[in-house]
Amino acid sequence: MDTSNLPIRQYAADILAAVEKNDVVVVIGETGSGKTTQLSQILLEAGYGDHGMIGVTQPRRVGAVTVARRVAEERKVELGGEVGYAVRFENRTCSSTKIKYLTDGTLLQECLEDTHLSKYQVVVLDEAHERSLNTDILFGVIKKLLASQDGARCGSAAAAAASWQQQQKQQQVGSSSRSSSKLAAAAAAAAAAAGPQQKRLGVGPIMAVAMPAQHRLKLLVTSATLDGEKFSAYFNDCPVFNVPGRCFPVDVIHSQDDHMQDYAAAAVDTALQIHMQQPPGDILIFLTGQAEIDKAVQRLNSEVCKLPADSAGELLVLPLYAALPPELQLRVFRPAQPGVRRCIVATNVAETSITVEGVVYVIDSGVMKLKSYNAASGMDSLEVTAISRVQAAQRAGRAGRTRPGKCFRLYTRRYFERQMPDTTPPEICRTSLAGAVLGLKALGLPGLDVLSFDFLDPPEQASLCEALRQLYVLDALDVDGGITPTGRAMAALPLEPALARALLEAHKLGCLEEVITVAAMLSAEHVFAAGQGPESRAAANALTNPAPPGSSAAAQAEAGRKLKQLAEECQGDHLLLLRLYQMWAAAGFTRDFVQAHGLELRGMNFARDIRKQLAAVANFGSSHLQQQRPVSASSSQGQQQQQQEGGSKRRRWDEDKGPPLPSPTAGSSLGGSLLRSEGSAGSRGLGLDGRPLSRNGRAVSSPETLEKVRRALTVGFANRIARRMRLHNGYRTCNQKGALAQVHPGSSQLSSDDDGLLPEWLIYHEFVATSRPFLRQVCPTRYEWVEPLLPKLQEVDVQRLSGGKLRAQAAAAAAAAAAADAAAVAEAGQAADGEAGAQKLARRNDDDAVNAARQRYLQRKQAAAAGKKK
């Protein structure tokens, strides 16, 4: 493909000139402009990859991998060399990588190890309009980093200078001493010209070391649809470039009725009509999620088989969503055989970055799944909601990439113009911020305050305060809001704070390997077939009429019975997931085991890959964890000491810079013992931890070990504890604003007592709202493990955790209110005085006063007349 004709290439010189003069440049490139694939190559060709990598972020894993592969093909290089990518649990880069595509979460994780992003010369935040949580955090972090380039910075200057000089020497290997002298002279001249502009290099703040200006970090913010003025104002009036797209005309067709309730069925019907009536060209359907997409694919295949032989050609239906394995995602980007029309059924992952060649027809359902979080109750809700007009434009643009296309919108023009929202609320305003706050605290940026952090769109302060409270309960913060050694170790793990804290406690209790397995299984999208839990499958397979032996229904029923029996033995979803994985490993990770127990092979393989990476990270940081000895939440004495010495402990940690943090993208050589045991489990009759297998092939985890697992999970999920109501099986969450909920029907079956009551105490992985509030993925726990945690759950001084910011803000607000009250009182007093004067004046001028004055006047007049007579 000839990329020289792409519109962004025509603006390359202007963009490079702006990048040279400014630290931040905003590029709004319309669909088809080539910004995602070409901007990094333009920068590389201009020499920006000579002093550091060009990092390009994507909001999704599939986008980073796909675009990196596309750019590598365009440059005719092997993926993982000059062009690579890094996503969660996967890193395909090397020391010679110049262009690196990565998710925004991966870049944020790298900030923990390299606060100043010294490995990068340019960072491109692509698809900024999606406003993902990590992208919004990166906006503020990089803005603060860029501001620090304009002044002197203090710290380990010797290490920074030595690192920079070593880099220059490596680049000049084989050069003569004369050329080296010229380079040194040029560097000295550039340093003198740079003045106070300093080179950022090394981890931690550095002192005033003048470096060449071309080493300054540059930031490009790009998107197809963006509020350029807003971003320009946020980044100190930076320049904004608008690059037109290369889209062919797209005919937008609105439906006569809104199909917001039956959009999935309407999308399938529309696709069949296009296949039968429209000229050749691939079809792209936008739906909301994996389960919905799988059903649509199944129905489309079924309906096409029913069509008359000569009514239409062959239709190849392919799904596309983020959880799809990479090998299946690649099928979407391979051209179809001649005479075959493709129909891709995708989530909004296909809106941006990913370009599917050959798409001519787009079917826009007008909806998506949007997750929101209520900080007061701690409840998550995942609801189907309307897309924004910005997203509708993005979806329509997918139809005109290769030739004129059509976009069929399953909603009316009136709905689009009058009811559809302009933009989607940023994720930072509708999600839990515990992980984001922990990451900000771990960065250690000087002068950083979470509550007053410079967000592009600040979240509600209640959400930030709730995040501080949760992290304090997990021992990640001390009583003054400073990050603890436990918090730093949690931030280094590529997991949510609850699972990270559980891993640290598991290391202390001696059940790290089991909890790693639980964390991997919880991190997988779906491990049960059709995304259902064990109880849902068991209920679905409880057939009134027994299925014929050997039929698929009978096989499903048998799988449901096995799963239900195992769930009854395990008592809780977490231990059930652990047992399933151990049994699968003992069986040699076979497909037959997955099918026999109603599991999903893709989800299990994904969990296996995650587990390998977590094992590598855990083994890499095992010495650090051993030295750290994280404070147990169950130790009241340790907690009291933390409260008394929290400030001094934090200062000592900052001075020592802390032990080295484990890398989330550690190589395969790390964690060798765990990986070897997993790879050979079953072949030599040993479990994952080397323990022998039982006769039925199950990896043996002793009851004592399982108790340790439950205890470690209790400490990790201290913010997600629920207590059963006294007389029924409803639960109330144990936070400051406890909410009532029930155990989700899809959760594992729990034992009940003689009165039919479930366990009194539970921990839960999710608190969700569907038809009613539910606790999902639950595990029974004990009161003696919960008791030490309850005081921290109920008695949290959020004002102290915020570093006094809330108290200062409250005092300022109180002072302002008092001043306003005083002014109001004074004004009221003046008004009262004026009213009293007016009343006196009114009283002086009433009828009686006038009559009395008349009488006095007449008396004086009569007296004067009498005097004259005399």
C-alpha positions, 0 to 999 in steps of 0.5 A: 500500500502506498502511504505517501498519498495519505493526507497526514503526509502532506502536513508532515513538514508543518507538524514537525516544525510545530513539534520542534518549537513546542513541547505539546502539539494537538493533531486532529486527524479525520478518519482516513488521514493516516495519523495512527500509522503514519505519525510515528513513522514521520517522527522516526524519519525526522530523527526523533527516534535517535535519542529515545523511543517513539511511544504511541498509546492506544486505549485497547490491547487489540488496537496496540497489537494490530497497529504495531503489526501494520506499521511493521509491515509497512516498514518491512521489518520484523515485529518486535524489532524496530517496531514493537508493542507492549500490552498487559502480560505481553512485551514484544520489544527489544533494545533496538525498538524505535517505535513502540505501540502500547496501551495507556495502562502499560505506559502508566505502569512504566512511569512507576519504574521510570518517573521521567519516561527517559526511554522515550523522546516522543509520546503520542497519546492516540484516540484521546477522544475516548478519554479512558481513565489511564489516558486522563491520568497520563494527561496530568502526569506528562503535563507535570513532567513537561513543566519540570523540563523548564526549570532546574531539578535536583537529585542524582546528577552524576548518574544522569550525566553518566547515563547520557554520556554512555548513550552518546558513546554507544551511538558513536562506536567506531567513530574517530576521536576527532568526530567525538570531539566535534560531538562533544563541542556541539553538545556543549554549545547546545547545552549553553544555548539551552540555558535553563532548559534541562534534559530529563534523564534517569529515575527520580528528580535530577539536578541542573544538567544542561543537555541538548534541546532535542532530548526534551520529551515531546507530547502529541495528542491525537484523535479523529474527533476532539475538542481542540480548543479545550485541549489547547487551553489545558496544555498552555495554548499549544498549537492545534493541527486539523488534518482532513481525512481521505474518506469516500462519500458515505450515504447515511441512512436512518431507520424510520423507527428507533430500534433501541430495544430490539437492536440486535435482531434489527442488525441481523435483519439489516445485514441479511437484506444488505447481503441479498440486495446490495452490491459486493462489499463487506459488512461491519455491525456494531453491537455491545458485547461478546455474548451478544456478538456470539448470538448474532454470529450464530443467527446469521450463519443459521439464516444464511443456510436457510436462504435459497441457493441462488438468492445470494452468495457466500457470507463469512461471519466473523466476530471481533471483540477485545477478549478474542484470542489474537489468532482469531482476531487476525482472521478479520484482517485477512482478505476473503476469497473471491466471491465471498462477502464478509460480515464482521460483528464487533464491539466499539473496538472497531470504531477507532485505530483498527481499519478493516479493509473492504468494509463498505456497509456499516450497521450502527446499532446506536448503543454500547455497554458503559460501566459506571461506579457509585462511590457512595455504595461501591456498586458497579453497573454495566448498562447498555446506553446510547452512543454519542454523536462523536461515536456515530460519526466515527462508526459511519467513517468506517464505511468510506475507507476504500470506496463510497459506502453506506451507513445504516443507523438503527435510529431515526434522524430526529433521535440523532439530532435531538436526543443523542448526547454530544460526547460520552462522559470521561471514564475518570468520572464514572469509575473506581479511582483506587488503582489510579490514586495508588498509581499517582501516589507511587509515582512520587512526583514532587508536589503531587497532591491527588485532590488538587491534581490537574485533571482535564476533567476533575472527578468528583471529590467524593470518588477521590476520597473513597479511593483514599479510604479504600487504599488506607484499609488495604495498608497502601497508605498511612494515616497521613495519606502517604504511600507505604512500602506495601502500597509501592509493592501493590502498585508494581503488580499489574493487578487491581489493588485488592488482588495485589494486596491479596498476593502480598498477604499470600506471600506472607502466609505461604500460599502465593502460588494458589492466590496467583492462580485465583488472580489469573482466573479472575482476570480472564474475561470468561472461563465458563461456557457462554460466560455463565457461572456454575449455578446458571449452567447447573440450572440450565442443564436441569432438564425436565425430560432427560436428553438422549444419551450421546447427544450434545444436550446430554453432554452439557447436562453431565458437564453441569452436574460435574460443575455443580458437584465441584462447586459444592465441594469448594464452597465459593467461587474463588476456591472453585476457580483454583480447583478447576485450574489445578484439575485442568493442569493435572489433566495436561491442559486438554480440550477434553477436560474443558468440554467435560466441565463446561468451561471455555477453552479460550478463557482458560488459555488466557488465564494460563497466560496471565498466570505465567506472567504473574508467576514471573513477576512474583518470582522476580520480586520475591526477595523484595517481598521477603524483605518488605514483610508487608504489614498484615491488616490483622495485626492491631499492634502493627497498625498502631505503630503505623499510625504513630510512625507513619510519617517517619516511615514514609520519609525513610522510604523516600530517602532510600528510594525503596527496593527495586520494583518488579517489572510487569513485562518481565521476560520468560526466564523469570519465575523459571521454577513456576513455569517449569512445574506448570509446563510439566504438570500432569506428565510426572504426576505433580501439581503446580507446586510440586505436590502429588496428585490424588487418584482422581487426578486433582492437584492436592491443596490441603485444607490448611492451605485453602484456609490460608488462601481464604484468609489472604483473600479476606485481607485483599478484599477488606473493602468488599466484605458483606454480612448476612442479615439476621433472619434472611439471606440478604447481605449488607456491605460493611462500608460506611454506607452499607447497601443491601444485596443478594448473592448473584444466581451465577455465583457458586453454591454456598452451604446453608445451615439447618435454617437455610441460612447462608454463611454469615460473612462473605467477601465478594469480587464485584457489587453490581446492579442489574435487575437488583443489587447482587454480589458476584464471585463470593467466598465465605470468610470467618469473623476472626479474620474480619474482626481486625478489619472492621475498625478501619472500615468504619473509622477512617479520617478522610480529612487526614488521609487527604493531607489536610486538604479537605480540612483546609478546604472546609475551613476556607468554605466555613470562613467564606460562609461566615463572611457571607453571613456577616455581610448578610447580617450587616446588610439586613441591619442596614435594611432594618435601620432604613425600614425603622426610619421609614416607619418613623417618618411614616408615623410622623406623617400619618392622619393624627399627626397632620390633624395635630399640626393643623390644630397647633397652627390654628391656635397660633393663628388665633393667638396672633389675631387676638394680639392685634386686637389689643 
